Structures are given as structure tokens and as C-alpha cells.
Amino acid sequence: MVRMRPFDNQGFSIFTVSEKTQILMKFNRIVSLGFCAAMGLFLFNSCTDLAVEEKDSIVIEGSGGAGGGGGDPTQLLESVYKSLSAFTNQASIYSLNQHTSEEMIPPTRGVDWGDNGVWRTLHAHTWDATHSYVLSAWNELNSRAFNCNQVLAAGPSAEQAAEAKFLRAFFMWHVMDLYGQVPFRETTEGVDVDPRVFTRAEAFDFILKDLTEALPVLPSSGPSATNTTATKAAANALLARLYLNKAVYLSATPEGPYTFDAADMNKVIEHADAVAADGYAYEDEFFKIFTTDAANEPILVSVDGTPQNRWMMTLHYSQNPSGWNGFTTLADFYGKFEADDPRIGNYPTPDGSEFSGIGRGFLIGQQYDDTGAELIDSRSQKPLVFTQDVPLSGAATDKGIRAIKYHPATAGKYILLRYADVMLMKAEAALRGGTSSDDPLTIVNGLRTARGAKPLPSIDLSSFLDERARELYWEGIRRVDQIRFGTFTDTWVEKSVTDAHRVLFPIPQQALSSNPNLTQNAGY
């Protein structure tokens, strides 16, 4: 299935009412406002792909510029919040961060998940500037950042402006992290103006300014399973992430080496402590974090979209008739867990009274139905036993360990920022030279104890990366972590490429053609 989105030759699909009417007649759909790369964007999705419905389309009355200052700020801001649903998709933004890491592998099973190699090239680190998800992630993130500009140009209240600045920083951080340069256009600039382009250092300063200005105006809010709007805690969490990765973003060479400044690490600790001061704490059970009962950890969740892609993308057809039987983890990654670490997973009671026959965490070995009976593989007609080994191509339907954090029986909102990540950032900052009232081992063991895992006797940077993996697996942050720790260019199963330039993705070819201010990243 191919979806087409029209846009002008400068990369923006901003239209007046009359223009949108004409487009609707031609394309029979509302086009999404925002930043796009060039004429003829094609989004190729798997036959098993559950596409995220676009709900951020706004019609701007009148003409002039790229949206001018028209529109209702409340409506515009609500639209931007809804557009966070892009992060719930299993493709595009998520795929660039997960399939390129050693946490996840997207095996092709017969004709399933072939999709012209779109998944395999991400895992193997052989993508190029024409990769469809490199393009779609670029467009989704930049369009949403521009929509934040529209909010700011529409006469918002002080609090609405602060929320828009936080959201703009959130989207721009992803662009800066993934691509190393960030295009930017004011709403008063017409489509005949080529967007200027921030270097990575300039983008860092811009994002930092947005968050710094937003922070004192945003409301204070404690943890909630329904924290769907920007708060001081959300800004502090993003500031902690920004400072933790500052050495990466300001490095003379994107692939490093990186020098972590103690003053920056102190900023990470300061912002992490501010999150804790707002009342955040660890849940009393790990998988509770991802349910409707979550009460202590969610800092920001998506108001729209659903986490269902996270279980549909991995469940076997025999576990869920609509399952896609797709992504799995690697045996080496699974091996990072101690057998008695509750985060590795658990299974339901035999009668299904707790949740359902589908386990939580890593699903390995024999699988069961709601009554506790052994499931049969609908394809092979043999017992459904998930194995540790899994090839990138030609995988049988039972190959690979699955992972379930959001369980279909209990799933809450999709989490974008959460407390445990912030505390691990604090511990890492202390390891990298920051000054903290709690030493890194105490912080890590406090988390492990809350999870029911045994305390560690010691911690260093090498073992710390594994601890982040055990807590945050499949949450869309692994690529960022691996780059910061210098392991992203290592080899792992079915990935032999060690090209240093792959710490950045290429600027999509269509974007280069539409904006001469963009330059291709080195190596592409």
C-alpha cells in the first residue's frame, strides 16, 4: 500500500482554504500541515503495518506566508499534542532508533516483512538517503516542529506558549539527534523562502533556549498515567537528556570521541532532582508502569495513538489472530538479564485470571493460551516454541524471542518520558564526573531493589549501559544510548557494518533537492 502526500518545491504543505479544497478533490484526503521534503513523498508500509492516522491537519483561513499568525492557539496546540501519536508507530521514528540497535531484529519470514528490505537495511546498517523511513521520520518531525511555530504565532497565552516551546524542543531534539542539522522556517516566511538550517550546535542552543524559557511557566504536576501535556517535570526530563548528550551533539566529529564536562553532568543531576521533587517515584511492580494503573512514573504520555503496535508488531498469529509475527530481540541482548530479574518477564496464572495467556516481558519457549493450554503454531502445526536463534532473512514463524511491555489486557497510554530513565540519567551523570548527593551505585541499586532485582556489587560505565538496557528495552532510546557509549558501530548478529558515519542518518535525498541550504552528511 502506498500513501502519497503532496507538498510544494520548498518543502512545506501549507495551503489556504481554497487551495485545500482543490487538493481534496485531487487526493480525496486532508493533507497534513507542516514541513515535507519534496514533491511526491511515498511512505511504504508493511502489509502488516498498522498506520498511524494523521490527526494534525488544520485549515488556516486566508493566505500569506506559510500560515501567518492565523488560527486558534487552543485548537492548534491540541493538534500538536495529538501528533505525538507518531511515536506510537512501529515504523518511521521508532524504527530508526530501535532497528538500528542491538535490542531488536526485524526478521523476514517468507514474504512477510520483506518490504523491499526497508527493515533489514536498518538492522544491517546499510541504509541510504532514499530509505523511506529516513524520509518519513524527517517529514513527521519537522512538520510537527513547524506546527509549534504556528501555535506561537497565533497569540497564545503564556502557558500555551511554554507548552508549544517544550513540544518544539521535543521534536527538534529528535531531528538534531537523528540527522545532525535542523531546518527552520518562521510562519511569516512564504514557500518561496528556503528554510534556514541550524547546525547541530545551533540547534542545541535553540532547543536549550526553548526549554529554559518554558520551564518556569509550565505547570507543576506529579506523576499520572494520563500526563498528556507539558509540565515542569517533562521539561526537566528533556533538559537532563539534552545535557547528558551534549558531548555528542557538540563533538567536532559526530562519531566521537566525546568529552563529558562535569558542569554539564551537574546540570543533568540538577534537572533529575527537580523531577523527583515533583513527587515521582518507582512503581511497586515493573510492568505496572505500562498499564492504566501506573501512578508514579509516567512524566509524559501520548494523548492520541495507542501502544497496541508494540504488541501487534511482535505477537505470533496463534497468540493473536491479528498479530503481525514480526520483531524479536537477539539472544545476546536477552543474555544481559539475570534469570531472577523480574524485568525479564513473567507469565499469567494457568486459568488466565490475572491478565491473559500472553506473558509480559520476554516471551521465550512454549507459549500458552488463556486456559494454560499449549499453543500450536498455526503455520507448522507444531507446539509454538519461541527460540533464541533468529536469522535476518528466511526466518521460520517461531524464530526469535518476543518482548511485551504494554500488555493487550492492561495497556495504558504510550509513555514518552518516564521517571526511571531520568534516575538512570542522574546515575550516569554522576559516573561521568557530576556531583550528586547519591553515588551512582546507590541510585542503580535503588532502582534494582524497587524492581525486585538483586543489588549490584559495583557499577562502571560498561556495566551501566547494560543496566539501561534491562530497564528501558524496546522504549525507543537504545540507539541514543549506544552512540553515547561508543558501541553503535560495533558488530552484532546479522550486523557487520562498522561505518562511523552511521551515527547520523543521511538527509533525505528529496529534502536536499527541495532546500539548497541543506548539505548531505558525511559518508552518504
Residue pairs with C-beta under 8 A, 6 or more apart in sequence:
1 45
1 47
2 42
2 43
2 44
3 42
3 43
3 45
3 51
4 27
4 40
4 41
4 42
5 13
5 31
5 32
5 36
5 41
5 43
5 139
6 13
6 23
6 26
6 27
6 31
6 39
7 13
7 31
7 36
7 37
7 38
7 39
7 41
8 14
8 39
8 191
9 38
9 39
9 191
9 514
10 191
10 192
10 193
10 194
10 195
10 514
10 515
11 35
11 36
11 37
11 38
11 183
11 195
11 511
11 514
11 515
12 34
12 35
12 36
12 66
12 146
12 185
12 191
13 31
13 32
13 33
13 34
13 36
13 143
14 33
14 60
14 66
14 67
14 191
15 23
15 31
15 33
15 59
15 60
16 60
16 61
16 62
16 63
17 59
17 60
17 61
17 62
20 30
20 31
20 59
23 31
24 30
30 54
30 57
31 57
32 54
32 56
32 57
32 143
33 56
33 57
33 58
33 60
33 67
33 143
33 146
33 147
33 150
34 56
34 139
34 142
34 143
34 144
34 146
34 147
35 139
35 142
35 143
35 145
35 146
35 183
35 185
35 195
36 139
36 142
36 143
37 135
37 138
37 139
37 508
37 510
37 511
37 514
38 510
38 511
38 513
38 514
39 510
39 514
40 510
41 135
41 136
41 139
41 510
42 132
43 132
43 136
44 115
44 116
44 118
44 132
45 51
45 91
45 115
46 91
46 112
46 113
46 115
46 118
46 119
46 324
46 326
47 112
47 115
48 112
48 113
48 324
48 325
48 326
49 90
49 91
49 324
50 90
50 308
50 309
50 312
51 89
52 85
52 86
52 88
52 89
52 305
53 85
54 83
55 79
55 82
55 83
55 85
55 304
56 79
56 80
56 82
56 83
56 143
56 144
56 147
57 79
58 71
58 75
58 76
58 79
58 147
58 150
60 67
60 68
60 70
60 71
60 150
61 70
61 71
62 68
62 70
64 190
65 187
65 188
65 189
65 190
66 146
66 185
66 186
66 187
66 188
66 189
66 190
66 191
67 149
67 150
67 153
67 187
68 153
68 187
68 188
69 153
69 154
69 155
69 187
69 188
70 154
71 150
71 154
72 154
73 151
73 154
73 155
73 156
73 157
73 160
74 160
76 147
76 150
76 151
76 154
77 151
77 156
77 160
77 163
77 164
79 147
80 144
80 147
80 148
80 151
80 164
80 167
81 167
81 228
81 229
81 303
81 304
82 303
82 304
83 144
83 147
83 304
84 302
84 303
84 304
84 305
84 416
85 302
85 304
85 305
86 92
86 93
86 140
86 141
86 144
86 305
87 93
87 94
87 302
87 305
87 414
87 416
87 476
88 94
88 302
88 305
88 306
88 307
88 309
88 310
88 414
89 305
89 309
90 309
90 310
90 312
90 313
90 326
90 327
91 133
91 136
92 133
92 136
92 137
92 140
93 137
93 140
93 141
93 174
93 476
94 476
95 119
95 122
95 133
95 137
96 122
96 133
96 134
96 137
96 178
96 479
96 505
97 178
97 476
97 477
97 478
97 479
97 480
98 104
98 474
98 476
98 478
98 479
99 105
99 106
99 119
99 122
99 123
99 327
100 122
100 123
100 125
100 479
100 488
100 502
101 478
101 479
101 482
101 488
102 330
102 332
102 333
102 478
102 482
102 487
102 490
102 492
102 495
103 329
103 330
103 333
103 469
103 473
103 474
103 478
104 123
104 327
104 328
104 329
104 330
104 474
104 478
105 123
105 327
105 328
105 329
105 330
105 390
105 392
105 400
105 493
105 494
106 113
106 119
106 120
106 122
106 123
106 326
106 327
106 392
107 113
107 326
107 327
107 328
107 390
107 391
107 392
107 393
107 395
107 399
107 400
108 114
108 119
108 120
108 392
108 393
108 394
108 395
109 325
109 395
109 396
109 397
109 399
112 324
112 325
112 326
113 119
113 324
113 326
118 131
118 132
118 133
120 392
120 393
121 127
121 131
122 131
122 133
123 392
123 494
123 495
124 392
124 494
124 495
124 496
124 497
125 495
125 497
125 499
125 502
126 497
127 134
127 505
127 506
128 506
128 524
129 506
129 507
129 508
129 509
129 512
129 520
129 524
130 508
130 509
131 506
131 508
134 505
134 506
134 508
135 508
135 510
135 511
137 174
137 178
137 505
138 175
138 178
138 179
138 507
138 508
138 511
141 171
141 172
141 174
141 175
141 178
142 171
142 175
142 182
142 183
144 167
144 171
145 168
145 171
145 172
145 175
145 182
145 184
146 185
146 187
148 164
148 165
148 167
148 168
148 171
149 168
149 185
149 186
149 187
150 187
151 160
151 161
151 164
152 161
152 164
152 165
152 168
152 187
153 186
153 187
153 188
156 164
158 217
159 217
159 218
159 219
161 214
161 217
162 213
162 214
162 215
162 217
162 218
162 230
163 214
163 218
163 229
163 230
165 210
165 211
165 213
165 214
166 210
166 211
166 214
166 218
166 230
166 234
166 235
166 238
167 230
168 210
169 207
169 210
169 211
169 214
169 238
170 238
170 416
172 182
172 203
172 206
172 207
172 210
173 207
173 238
173 241
173 242
175 182
175 203
176 182
176 198
176 200
176 203
176 204
176 207
176 249
177 245
177 249
177 480
178 504
178 505
179 504
179 505
179 506
179 507
179 521
180 200
180 254
180 504
180 521
181 197
181 198
181 199
181 200
181 203
181 507
181 518
181 519
181 521
182 197
182 198
182 200
182 202
182 203
182 206
183 195
183 196
183 197
183 198
183 511
183 515
183 517
183 518
184 195
184 196
184 197
184 198
184 206
185 193
185 195
185 196
189 195
194 515
194 516
194 517
195 515
195 517
196 517
197 515
197 517
197 518
198 206
200 249
200 250
200 254
201 249
201 250
203 249
204 242
204 246
204 249
204 250
207 242
208 239
208 242
211 235
211 238
211 239
211 242
212 239
214 230
214 235
215 232
215 235
215 236
215 239
218 230
218 231
218 232
218 234
218 235
219 231
219 232
220 231
220 232
220 233
220 278
221 227
221 231
221 232
221 233
221 278
222 233
222 278
222 279
222 280
223 233
223 278
223 279
223 280
223 281
223 294
223 295
223 296
223 297
223 298
223 299
223 419
224 295
224 298
225 291
225 292
225 293
225 294
225 295
225 298
225 301
225 412
225 413
226 301
226 413
227 234
227 298
227 299
227 300
227 301
228 300
228 301
228 302
228 303
228 413
229 303
230 300
231 278
231 299
231 300
232 274
232 278
233 274
233 275
233 278
233 280
233 299
234 299
234 300
234 417
236 271
236 272
236 274
236 275
236 422
237 271
237 272
237 275
237 299
237 300
237 417
237 421
237 422
238 417
239 267
239 271
240 267
240 268
240 271
240 272
240 275
240 422
240 425
240 426
240 429
241 425
243 264
243 265
243 267
243 268
243 271
243 429
244 264
244 265
244 268
244 425
244 428
244 429
244 484
245 480
245 484
246 261
246 264
247 258
247 259
247 260
247 261
247 264
247 484
248 254
248 256
248 258
248 483
248 484
251 257
251 258
251 259
254 501
254 503
254 504
254 521
254 522
255 489
255 500
255 501
255 503
256 486
256 503
257 486
258 484
258 486
260 432
260 433
261 433
262 432
262 433
262 434
262 435
265 429
265 430
265 432
265 433
265 434
266 429
266 434
266 435
268 425
268 426
268 428
268 429
268 434
269 426
269 429
269 430
269 434
269 435
269 436
271 422
272 422
272 423
272 425
272 426
272 429
273 426
275 299
275 419
275 422
276 419
276 422
276 423
280 296
280 297
280 299
280 419
280 422
281 296
281 297
281 419
282 296
282 297
282 419
282 420
282 446
282 447
282 450
282 451
283 289
283 294
283 295
283 296
283 297
283 450
284 450
285 342
286 342
286 343
286 451
286 452
287 346
287 360
287 361
287 405
287 407
288 294
289 297
289 298
289 405
289 415
289 418
289 420
290 307
290 405
290 406
290 407
290 410
290 411
290 412
290 415
291 407
291 410
291 411
291 412
292 410
292 411
292 412
293 410
293 412
294 412
296 419
297 415
297 418
297 419
297 420
298 412
298 413
298 415
298 417
298 418
298 419
299 416
299 417
299 418
299 419
299 422
300 415
300 416
300 417
301 412
301 413
301 414
301 415
301 416
302 413
302 414
302 416
303 413
305 414
306 411
306 414
307 406
307 411
307 412
307 413
307 414
308 406
308 408
308 411
310 404
310 405
310 406
310 414
310 474
311 320
311 323
311 358
311 404
311 406
311 407
311 408
311 411
312 320
312 322
312 323
312 324
313 324
313 326
313 327
314 323
314 324
314 325
314 326
314 327
314 328
314 363
314 402
314 403
314 404
315 323
315 324
315 325
315 358
315 402
315 404
316 323
316 325
316 367
316 375
316 377
316 384
316 386
316 397
316 398
316 402
317 323
317 325
317 378
317 379
317 397
318 367
318 375
318 376
318 377
318 378
318 384
319 357
319 358
319 367
319 375
319 384
320 358
320 408
325 397
327 400
327 402
328 386
328 390
328 399
328 400
328 401
328 402
328 403
329 362
329 400
329 401
329 402
329 403
329 473
329 474
330 390
330 401
330 492
330 493
331 388
331 389
331 390
331 401
331 493
332 492
332 493
333 469
333 473
334 344
334 362
334 364
334 388
334 401
336 466
336 469
336 470
337 343
337 344
337 362
337 470
338 344
338 453
338 454
340 453
340 454
341 451
341 452
341 453
341 454
341 470
342 451
342 452
342 453
343 361
343 451
343 453
343 470
343 471
344 361
344 362
345 359
345 360
345 361
345 362
345 363
345 404
346 359
346 360
346 361
347 359
347 360
347 368
348 354
348 355
348 356
348 357
348 358
348 359
348 368
348 370
349 372
350 368
350 371
350 372
351 371
351 372
352 370
352 371
352 372
355 407
355 409
355 410
356 370
356 407
356 408
356 409
357 367
357 368
357 369
357 370
357 371
357 372
357 375
358 404
358 407
358 408
358 409
359 367
359 404
360 404
360 405
360 407
361 403
361 404
361 405
362 401
362 402
362 403
363 386
363 401
363 402
363 403
363 404
364 386
364 387
364 388
364 401
364 402
365 385
365 386
366 374
366 375
366 383
366 384
366 385
367 374
367 375
367 384
367 385
367 386
368 374
368 375
369 375
374 383
374 384
375 383
375 384
376 382
376 383
376 384
377 383
377 384
377 397
377 398
379 397
380 396
380 397
380 398
382 398
384 398
385 398
386 398
386 399
386 400
386 401
386 402
387 398
387 399
387 400
387 401
388 400
388 401
389 399
389 400
390 399
390 400
390 401
391 399
391 494
392 494
403 473
403 474
405 473
405 474
405 475
406 412
406 414
415 475
420 447
420 471
420 472
421 471
421 472
421 475
421 477
423 443
423 446
423 447
424 443
424 444
424 447
424 467
424 468
424 471
424 472
426 436
426 438
426 443
427 440
427 443
427 444
427 459
427 464
428 440
428 461
428 464
428 468
429 436
430 436
430 438
430 439
430 440
430 443
431 440
431 459
431 460
431 461
431 464
432 461
436 443
438 446
440 459
440 464
441 456
441 458
441 459
444 456
444 459
444 464
444 467
445 455
445 456
447 471
448 454
448 455
448 456
448 467
449 455
451 471
453 470
456 463
456 467
459 467
461 485
465 481
465 482
465 485
465 487
468 481
469 478
469 481
472 478
472 481
479 488
482 488
483 503
488 502
488 503
489 498
489 499
489 500
489 502
489 503
490 498
491 497
491 498
499 523
500 523
501 521
501 522
501 523
501 524
502 523
504 521
505 521
506 520
506 521
506 524
507 518
507 519
507 520
507 521
507 524
511 518
512 518
512 519
512 520
